[in-house]
């Protein structure tokens, strides 16, 4: 499994993944293999779809004339000119992607990757690159790699100067290709293993059964909204429900977003009825999306968020809170209320384009403001660093925000059962003194 930070999505709610684009109405044959073909493809997409038809008061036609009037010595020079032009829109989410960046983003949002099936982190104490989890049935598991193993070499190259993300990049490759690892375990002698990369689903949902006040509850962590997030979330809800939990804590902390459709599908798993999100495009087309009576559970729910919960995470959080379906605990979210579409260009590069604004069911525009939790739980810089540098601590006694979320959930369970509850009510924000 790829660490979320290894290919961290810029906060995105991707409306579509377009494998093809409609070329410009103006013939491009005169450019043949010139980098200007890609420049004009990108320009045409922005011209057709961008949410602000004033283009941030930029003369977009003049931009095209300027870009196509230049001579480019290489594709990189053309890419640089295009990026400079896009910055004039003052929209960090409308951006050009190199072929490598586009491949990485489409791979991540697809929820599939060709690799060996591990998560990695660099130990803050020893500096070693360590395996933090191994996907069941993966090449890594089949070769005997386990959590805690230290990766020393990848194809003969030392990992000493590489980040964990850099090592993960080396472990990826074409399906069926091989990679040679030198690993050590518990300070023992290094050993070398040869693994064959395989195409695997990216686990984006982690879940486990916990206990609060002697009551079984379900803890579900959603890492990102990729193409497999909904089916994995459904599996987690069903498994924990079958185990007899009395409520859920849904952890969206650090989740940068992903596919808009995934957030809608997951919202419908928790909401039986009610609006989920409303989008508004450049032409004023208003699209309201609602639950469709397909909820998988009506058990009490608490949602955990922080300042890195963005975009699709905020769509889901806003829907659950505005419909009084969940209590939100943690810190104010990122504050991104824009939807992008993703386009592939003819040379393998790509473009994300902001195509719509979105609003929570209550009509709230969270842009640059985020969603303020019902119950605020602050962490010190040290607490946050220790917690998120070791994901195994999330949802445990070492996680103060989770403990508060579990406490709030217990109060909701007791209130539903008609028993007296203590502590903060749903609409009271509490900042711990610790």
HELIX and SHEET records of a PDB file:
HELIX    1   1 UNK A   29  UNK A   31  5                                   3    
HELIX    2   2 UNK A   36  UNK A   49  1                                  14    
HELIX    3   3 UNK A   60  UNK A   68  1                                   9    
HELIX    4   4 UNK A   75  UNK A   87  1                                  13    
HELIX    5   5 UNK A   99  UNK A  110  1                                  12    
HELIX    6   6 UNK A  139  UNK A  142  1                                   4    
HELIX    7   7 UNK A  164  UNK A  171  1                                   8    
HELIX    8   8 UNK A  229  UNK A  242  1                                  14    
HELIX    9   9 UNK A  260  UNK A  270  1                                  11    
HELIX   10  10 UNK A  312  UNK A  322  1                                  11    
HELIX   11  11 UNK A  381  UNK A  388  1                                   8    
HELIX   12  12 UNK A  391  UNK A  393  5                                   3    
HELIX   13  13 UNK A  400  UNK A  416  1                                  17    
SHEET    1   A 5 UNK A  95  UNK A  97  0                                        
SHEET    2   A 5 UNK A 350  UNK A 359 -1                                        
SHEET    3   A 5 UNK A 338  UNK A 344 -1                                        
SHEET    4   A 5 UNK A  12  UNK A  18  1                                        
SHEET    5   A 5 UNK A 257  UNK A 259  1                                        
SHEET    1   B 4 UNK A  95  UNK A  97  0                                        
SHEET    2   B 4 UNK A 350  UNK A 359 -1                                        
SHEET    3   B 4 UNK A 275  UNK A 281 -1                                        
SHEET    4   B 4 UNK A 286  UNK A 290 -1                                        
SHEET    1   C 2 UNK A 112  UNK A 115  0                                        
SHEET    2   C 2 UNK A 198  UNK A 201 -1                                        
SHEET    1   D 2 UNK A 118  UNK A 122  0                                        
SHEET    2   D 2 UNK A 129  UNK A 134 -1                                        
SHEET    1   E 4 UNK A 157  UNK A 158  0                                        
SHEET    2   E 4 UNK A 150  UNK A 154 -1                                        
SHEET    3   E 4 UNK A 178  UNK A 184 -1                                        
SHEET    4   E 4 UNK A 191  UNK A 196 -1                                        
SHEET    1   F 6 UNK A 205  UNK A 212  0                                        
SHEET    2   F 6 UNK A 215  UNK A 222 -1                                        
SHEET    3   F 6 UNK A 247  UNK A 251  1                                        
SHEET    4   F 6 UNK A 300  UNK A 305  1                                        
SHEET    5   F 6 UNK A 327  UNK A 330  1                                        
SHEET    6   F 6 UNK A 375  UNK A 376  1                                        
END                                                                             
